[in-house]
Amino acid sequence: LFHMRLHLLREVSNAVEYDIQENANFAFTGYFGAKDIRDVKHITDFYSWMRNGLVPLVMPDLTEAPMAEDRSVSFDAWPDGAPHMMTRFNAYLDYNKLLGGIRLRQGWRTEGECSAADVVGFIERKCSLSADEQQILQPDMIEIRRSFEAHDETWLLRSANRSDLFTKLGEMEDLGWWSARTSRVEIAIPIYNTEYGIFSVVYVHLFLSRSGRIYTVIMDESAWATWYHSDHHIFLTLVDSVWCIMVTVMLISEGVEVRKRISTGRKALWSYIQDFWNIVDWFNIVAGYILIIFFIRVVILANSLKEEAALFEDPITEANQEQAQTFVSDMETLMMATLDLRRMGSVQPVSLMLRLFKAYSAQPRLAMVTATVGRGATDMLHFAFVFMTIFITYMIGAMIGFGKEFDAFATPGRAACRCFSVLMGDLGWDDLQIAGRLSAFLWMSQFMVLIYLVLLNMLLAIIMDQYSKVKESIGESAETLWSQGYEIYRRWQGRVKRTRVSLNAILQAFPEMDHDSLRPITVPDLETKVQGIRTQQALRLLGQCYDDKQEKTEEEADIEDVEDKCKSIDNWWKKVAQHRSFAPKWVPKLLFVAKSLDHVEKEEATPREPTRAELLHDMGKSVTSMETAQDQSLLQVQRLEALLFQLNRSVEAIERSQASTQATTNGNGSPYPQKALSPPKRRRRGENGNGDG
């Protein structure tokens, strides 16, 4: 951005484009030219504009000094050393030097037999077959910059007399230089601004469609001759060096991380690839080095062009015309390289923005945006599918209804851009109603109500819903940006005064620590392994870790309650095991808990005494495995209590059934053995009033 100085490039471009558009006139009545480049509607208009407008403007006659109106003074009458700018040869707009002259070239269509039937006997020549070269509508910048195969390149050299230039234009018109197969004409005017040091090529493009209309576009391409200008070359060199160092450091850090993951295993490498922020880092690295390569290429081309310009022979004649052709071709190469650099430079800020979001993820309040988008990505993708379906439907309807009347709806690409601009508020109702007020009202009203009022508000609802959840999850006590900044400053000040050790140094002191282990780390452990840590910092660090753990587990069930519930389940299981055929369907779930408890008892019998923390950890894992492995143990305990309640009622029902069976049998007339239980008769729901079977 510092190198390009786009405001100066635009200043030169505006001056040249304005001069050609407003002052290159033809169809003169006295001193007044009634038409300009926008009025070129036919081949004859093109030659009139070249003869009376462009050539006299760019290459004026220097036989007389340019003076005010109604004054005519020859150069011989001027005093010696008169400070007039126009006395310089090849000067254009006072500060620009014309390099060689004006170049004209054209593109051809591919011709063949006409596909349409000659129903009126009019077609007497071949038709155009190449749809890519034809210009149906007003072209945009991408179509203009698209390279084409040039033919019939012709130069109007500045060294020639005015009469010779007019004679050459007349010969071109007589010989049919612009023929029926011409699809476009390109006029290039190479100049060099001596005040700023800018190479520019001003293009005047004329596109001839098969309908007979001629579209005209004036544009230019510019590039700096010196990218490290003398005013700020030290500052620019320093900025470029810092940029290269930052990209290289990023590459080294990511390369080290990839190497560690590769040495760890494929799973670690795959987890690294799946991380979105790692992809962002590599995108920044690749984009940064591509930008550096493009910049080096532009600087080399600019220096080469300056060396070539020092050998440029002026004036250019027919004998050394090839030099002008080579020089202008090298100028266009430099300008295309500059255009590539600008395009790549416009992509780089997007990658830097994504990397900033990665940095924001370390701060809970700044991470709310990325967290909201991440959590709502699935809903937004499904919404986008519905949105695009409806949007494309109305876009096709607009093409069919208004494509004939307006260029903006004539093609799918133009129609999509126009519908999006309507969605953003650029209605264009005054133009649209020309096609018919009723049809325009029906399309506009449906489009605005369904897409603008309904779908866009649904999108906002999806985003706000996720935003509220994210905001609720971080809580009101989340650390603010300024408090975190103060904490960073306090830690830095402590490291400077050697009263505290950095957190990275503490983590590096435990390289093989198992993060899933429940073995507590004590103050002596920190003082032994971390060099230079003080007792006060160790106590404060462990206290903060304990507080964070308590905040995360404050809603979980107490582990003592889990242990009691597991023992209750074990006792009830012993009762149910005797009557397993009458147990409910959820009894296998209790069997899993019983096996888990047996596993705990076996561990207690081993020679190594398990710690209380390990025992409680295994019990907690057993309980949480009973259902869908949810994180909240409190919910699991509530479900266990419900299961125990149902189990209690089932056992009581079994005991009542046994007592009833013993009371109703006479002697040995029971159909079942005396120690067995008879299956109770299945009751329909509602027979006993409460629905219990």
N, C-alpha and C positions, 0 to 999 in steps of 0.2 A: 504493500500500500504506500509506503514512503517512497519507494523507487518510482512508481508509476506516475504520481502527480497528475491524476486524471483531470483535474480542473484546467490545467494548462493544455492538455491534449484536446479537451473539449472546446477550449477557446479557439484554437486554430481551426478545428473542424467546423465550428459554427460560422466563423468568418468566411471560409471558402464556400461552404454550402449556401449560405445566404447570398453571397455575391453572385454565384452562378444562377440561383433560382430567381433572383429579383432583377439582376442587371444584364443577363444574357437574353436580350429581347430581339424580336424580329417583327415583321409586318409594320414597318415604320411609317408614320405619317408626320413628316417634318422631323423634329427631334424626339418624337414620342414613339416608342415601340409598343404596339398594342398587345403583343403575345409574348409568352415566355415558354420555358421547357414544359410546363403543364399543358400547354396548348398544342403540343406536337401530337397530332392525331393521324398523320399520314406520312408516307415516305417523302413526299415533296415538302412537308412541314419540317422534316428532319434536316434536309439539306438547306432550307432557308434559315433555320435556327443556327446551324453550323456556320453558314456564310456570314450572316448579319449579326449573330448574337455571341456565340462562344469564342470563335477565333478572334474577333476584334477585342473581346474582353480580356482574354488570357494573353494574347500576343498583340499588344497595341502597336500602332504605327508611330515610330520615333522620329519621323521627319520633322514634326512640329512639337514644340514643348506643350505639355498639358497645362492649360491655363483656364481661367474662369470662362463662363459662357460669353460668346460674341467677341472673344479675344483669340488672336492667332499670332504666336510669336515663334520664330525659328530659334533653334539652338545657337545659331551663330550670333544672334542678337543678345544672347545672355552674357553677362559679365563672367570673366574667368572664375572658376571655383564656386559657381552658384550652388548653394546647398539644396538642390532639389532631388528628391528620392528617385523620381522616374527617369533620371538620366542614366541609371544603371541598367545594363543590358540584362535581359531575362528576368527583370523584377516583376513580381506579381503581388498586388496588394501591398506594395511598398516594402514589406519585411520578408517576403517569400521569394525564393529563387526557383524559376522554372527549370527543371532538369531535362534538357533535350527538346521536349515539345509535347504534342498530344498524340496518344496512341489509340487507334481504332481497331477493333477486331470483333468478330461475330461468331455466333454459334449456329449450327445447321440442324435442321430436322432430318430424320430418316424418312425418305419418301418411298412411296409404293402405290399400288392400285387403290383407288378409293373404295372404302367399305360400304358407303352409302350408295344407293341406286341413283343413277343420273336420270331422274324422272322427267326433268324439264330440258334435257339436252344442253346443260350449261357447262358442265365440267369438261375442260379441255386440257387439263394438266394433271400431274400426279399429286396425290394427297400425302399428308403427314401421317406416319405410322407410329412414331415414338410418342407415347403419352407422357413420358417423363420429362421431355424437353418442352412440351407445350405449356403455356401459361394461360390458365383458364380464368383465374381471378388475380387480384392485386397480390403480388408475391411479398413474402415476409423476408426478414434478414437471413434466415437459414437457407431459404431457396436462393437468395441473391449470392450468398457466399459459397454456395455449392459450386465446386469446380466443374467446368465444362470444356469440351474439346474445341479450342479456338481455331478459326480459319480466317484467311484473308487479312492478316495483320498489316496495318498501314500506319505510317507515321506522318504527322504534320510537323516538320521541324521548325524550331524557332529561328534558325539561321536564314531561312528562305524569306524572300520578299513577300509582301502581302499579296501582290498580284499572282505570284507563283502558287501560293496556298489556295487562292480562289480558283486558279486554273486546275489544280489537282482535284479540288472538290467537284468541279464541273465534270471532269473526266470520270470520276467515280460515279456520278449520277448518270452520265451517258452510258457507261459500260454496265450499269446495273449491279453496282457493288452490293446494295441491299436488294436481294432477289426474293423470289417466292419461297425459297427454302430457308430463308433466314428466320431463326426463332428468337434471337436476342442480339442486341448490339451493346458493346461495352466500350465506353470512352474513358480512358485513364489519363489523369493529369498529375505527373510526379512533381512534387515540390519539396523544398527544404527551407524550414523557418530558421533563419540565422540568429534570431534573438533568443530563442529557447533551445535550439539544437534538436529539432523534431523533423524526422522524415515522414512525409505523408504522401499518399496516393489517393486523389479524389476520383471517385468513380461516378459516372452517369450511365445508368442501365436503362435500356429500352427493351421491353418485352412485347413481342407481337403475338397475340393469340390468334387462333384459327377463326375466331369470329370477326377479326379485322381491327380490334381495338389495340392500341399501344399503351402500355403501362410504363411510366417513367419513375425512376427512383434515384435520388442523389445520396450518396454515402461516401465515407472515407475510412481508410485504415491508417493509423499513425503509430509510430514507435520512436523511442528516444535514441539519439545517437550516443549519448553518454548516460549510463545508468547510475554511476557514482558521481553525481554532480559535485562540483568543487565546494559548494556552500556547506554541505553536510556529509562529506564523504567519510569522515571519521565516525560520525554517529551511525551512518548506514552500515559501515564495515563492522562496527561493534554489534549492532542489532542482528546482522546476518550471522555473525559468529556465535552469538548466544542461541540463535534459532537452531543452527546446525548441532551445537553441543546438546541442546535439550532433546532433539530428535534422536541423537546417538545414545544418550543416556537412557532414553526410553527403550530403544532397541536392545541395549545390553541388559537392562533389568528384566525385560520380558524374555529375552533369550536364556538368561540364567534360570528363570522360573520354568520355562519349557524343559530345560535340561534336567532340572530336579524332578519334574513330573515324569519324564521319560525313564529316568533311573528308578523311580518308585514303581512304575507299572503302567499298563495300558489303561486301567480304570482311572488312575489319577490324571493321565493325559486327556482321557475323554471328558472327565469332569472339568478340566481346564478349558477344553474347546467349547463345552456347553455353556460356560459362563459368558453372558452377553457383554459384560464390561471388558473381558479379555479381547473379544472381537473388536470392540471399540478402540482398544489400545493399538491393536495391529493395524486397524484401518487408519489411525492417526500416523503410525509409523510409515506405512506405505504411501499415504497421501503426502506426508512431509518430504520424503525422499523424491517422489515424483516432482513435487514443486521445486525442490533444489535442482534437479536435473534440468527441468524446463528453464529455470532462471539462468543456469550456467550456459545453456544453449543460446538463449537470447543475448546474453552479454558477449559471447564469442561472435555471433552473427553481426551484432552492432559494431564491434571493433573491426571486424573484417570489412564491413561496409564503409566505415570511416576511412580505412586505408585505401579502399577502391575509389572513394570520392576524391581523395587527394590527387589521384592520377586522372581524374575525369577531365577530358578535353572539352573546352567550351570556346566557340560554339560547336554543336553537333552538326555535321554535314552528311551528305549521302555517302561519303567515303568512310566515315567512322560511325555510321548509324548502328552497326552491330554492338558497339560499346554501350550505347544508350539502351539497347534492348537487354543486354546482359545486366546492366546496372539496375534497371527497373525490375527485372526478374528477381535479382537479389534483394531489392527493397521489399517486394511482395513476400518473399520467403521470410524475411525478418518480421514482417507484420503478421503473417500467419502464426509464426512462433510466439509473438507477443499475444495474439488472440488466444492461443492454447494456454499460455501462462495465466491470462486473466480468467479463463474458464476454470482452470485448476485452482486458482486462487479464490474463486467464489465457492468452491467445494470445501476447501480447508476450514473455513470458519464453522461449518456444520459439524465436522468431525471434532473440532475443539469444543464446541458447545456440548456434544455428547460426553466428552471427557470431563467437562466441568460438572455435568450431572453425576458422573461417577464420584467426583470429589464431594458433591453435595450429599451423597448417600451416607457419609460419615456423620452428618449432623441430622438429627431426627426431624427437625422442623423444615430444613431445606430439602430433605428427602421425601417430603409429602407429595411433591409433584410426580416424581418417578415412581413412587410406591402406588399412587393412585392410578397412573397409566398401566403399571404392571399388573395390578390386581384386576383392573377392568379391561385388560386386553382381550380376553375371550369374549366378553359381552360386546365390546366394540367391533371385533371382527365379524361377529354374527350380524350386528347392526349394519356394518358396512355392506354386507352382502345384500341385505334388504334395501338399503339406501341406493346402491348402485343399480339394482333392478328397476326401481321406480324412476331414478334419475335418467337412465338410458331410455326408458319408455317415453318420458316426456321430451327427451332430446330428439328422438326419432320423430315424434309427433310435430315438433317445431320445425325439423328439416322438411317434412312433407308439407306442412302448412305455410311456412314462411321462407323456405329455401330459394324459391324463384324470385322473391321480391328483395331479399337482403343477402349480401355476401356473408354476413356473420352466421347464417344458418345454412349455407350452401353445401358444406362438406361436414363429415362427422367431427373432424378436429375443431373446425371453427364453431360448430354448433355446441360442442362440449364446453369450449371456453366461454361462449356467450351465455349459455345456461348457468354456468358457475358464476359469472359476473352478475347475472340477474339475481342469483341466490344471495350474493353479497350486497345487494342493494342497488346496483346499477340497472334499473328497470328498463329504461329506454322506451317508455310507453308511447311517446309522441311519434317515434319512428315505427314502432310495432303496429300501431293502429291503422297505418296506411294500408296494410294488407287486409284490413277489415276489422271494424270495431268489435263485432260479435265474436268472431273467431279468436281475435287477440284477447278479448276479455275472458272467454272460456278457458283458453290455455293458461293465461296468466293467473287467473283466480285459483284454478286447481293446483297449479305448480306452487304458488305461494302458500296456499293453505296446507296442502299435504306435505310438502317438503320443508318449507321454511318454518311454518308454525308447528307442525306435528313432529316431523322426524328430527329436526334440529333440536327441538326442546326435549325429545326423548334422549338424544345424545347427551345433552346437558344433564338430564336426570341420571343417566348411567354414571357420568363422571362425578356428579355431586354425591351420589349414593356411595360410591367407593371412597370419595374424599372424606365423607363423614365417618366412615368406618376406619380409615387410616388415622384421622385426627383423634378418634376415640381410643384407638389402640396405643397411641403414643402418650395419651394422658395430658393433663394440664400441667404436670410437674416436669415435662420434658425440658431438657436443657436448651437455653436460648443461644443464639449465635454469639452475643456479646459475653455471656457468662462462660461459654466455652473458650472464647478468645482470651478472656482473663485467666482461665485455668491454664491455657497453653503458655501464656506469658509467665504465670507463677511457676510453672514447672521449668521453663527455660531459665528463669532467674535462680531457681534452686540448683539447677545443674551448673550454672556459672559460679555460684557461691560454694559448690561442692557439698551442699546439704541434702541432696537427693540424687537418685540414680534414675536414668531414663527407663521407660517401660520396655523399650526394645531390648535394652541390656538385661532386664529381668527375664524376658521371654527367652533370650538366647542362653541364659543360664540353665534352662530346663529344655534342652533340645529333644530329649527322648521321652518327654512327659506324655502319658496317656490321658487325653482330655476326658475320656469316659470313666476314668478311675475315680473311685470315691475316697481314696486315701487322702486325708487332709494334709495341707501344707502348713507348717507352723512357722513361727518367727525364727526359731533356730535354723530351720531349713533355709530360709531366705538369707539369714546372716552368714550361713556357711557357703552357699553356692553363689550368691551375688556379691561381688567384690565392691566394697565401699558403701553398701547400704546401711543406713542407720536404723536403730530400733524403732524410732518414732515413725519413720516412713514405712517400715515393715508392718507395724501395728495398724497404721492408717490404711495401708493397702489391703490387708486381710479384713479389716473391718468393713471397708467399702465393698469388697467381694461378698462378704456375708450379708450385707444389706441388700445388694443386688439379687442375691439368691433368695432372700426372704421375700422380696417384692415379686419375684417370678413364681414363687410357690405359695403365696399367701392364700390363694383360692383352692389349693389342692388339699386333699384329705390328710389328716394327721396319720403318720405311719403306725402309731400305736393302735388307732382304731382299725386300721387295715389288718393288723395282726390279730386283734380280737375277733374280727369278722371271719377271718380264715379259720380260727379255732372253732368258732360256732358252726361253720360249714362242715368242718371235719366231724364234729359231734353229730350233726344232723345226718351226715352221710352214713354213719354207722347204723342209724335207725332205718334209713331208706333202703340200704343194701339188702335187708332181709325181705323187703317187699318190692323188689325191683320191677316186677311185672306190672305193678300198679302205679309206678312213678310217672310223672309227667314227661313230656318230650324234652324239657330243658334239663333233665337230670344229667345227660352226657356233658353238659357244660360244667356242672359241679364235679363230675369225675375228673375233669382236667385240673380243677383246683385241688382236688384231693391228691392227685399224682404230684402236683407241685409241692404240696405240703410234705408228702413222703420223701420227695427229693431233698427238702430242707432237713428233715430228720436224719436222712442218711449222711448228709454233710456234717451234722452235729456229731455223728458217731465216728467220724474220721479222726485220725490222730491230731490233725491241725485244727485248732479251735478257730472257727470263723468269727470274724468280728461282728459286733451287733449291727454295724452299718451294712455289712455285706448281707447278713440274714434278712434284715428289713428290706434291703434293695430287691432281693429275690422274691420276697413275698409281694412287694408292690408290683413287680413285673408280672407275677402270676395273676394278680387280680385284674390288672389292666388288659390281660390277654383274653378275658372272658367275653368281651364284646368286640367292638370294631376297632380296638387298639386306639382309643381316643386318649388325648393327652391329659384330660382332667380326671384325676383319681377320685375326686369328690363325687362326680357323676357315677363312677363305677361302684362306689360304696352305696349310693342310693339304690342302684339297681340290685346290688347284692341283698340289701335289706328287703326289697320287694320279693326277691326270689326266696329268701328265708321265710317270709310271711306266707307265701304260697306253699312252700314245703311244709310248714307247720300245720296248715289247714289240711293238706293232703294226708299227712301222718295221722292227724286226728280223725279224718274220715276213714282211714284204714282201720284204726282201732275201734271206731264205732261199728264198722262193718263186721269185725271179728266178734264183738260182743253180741251183736244182733244175730249172727250165725249160730253162736253157741246157745242163745236163748231159744231159738226156734227149732233146733234139732231135737229129736226124741231118741235118746240112747245112742245106738250106733247107726242110726238112720241117716247120718250126714252123708251127702254125696262126695265130700272131700275128706282127706285125712284130718285128724283132729288138730295137727300142728300147722296145717296149711290154711290159707285164707281163700274163701270163695270169692270169685269176682263179683263185685256189686253190679246190680242192674243199672244200665245206662239210662239216665233220666233225660228227658227232653228239657231244653232250656225253659225255665220259668215254672217247673212243676213244684219246686220247693220254695218258690217266692223270690229267691235271690239269684237263681241261675247257676247254682253250684251243682255240678254233676258228681 
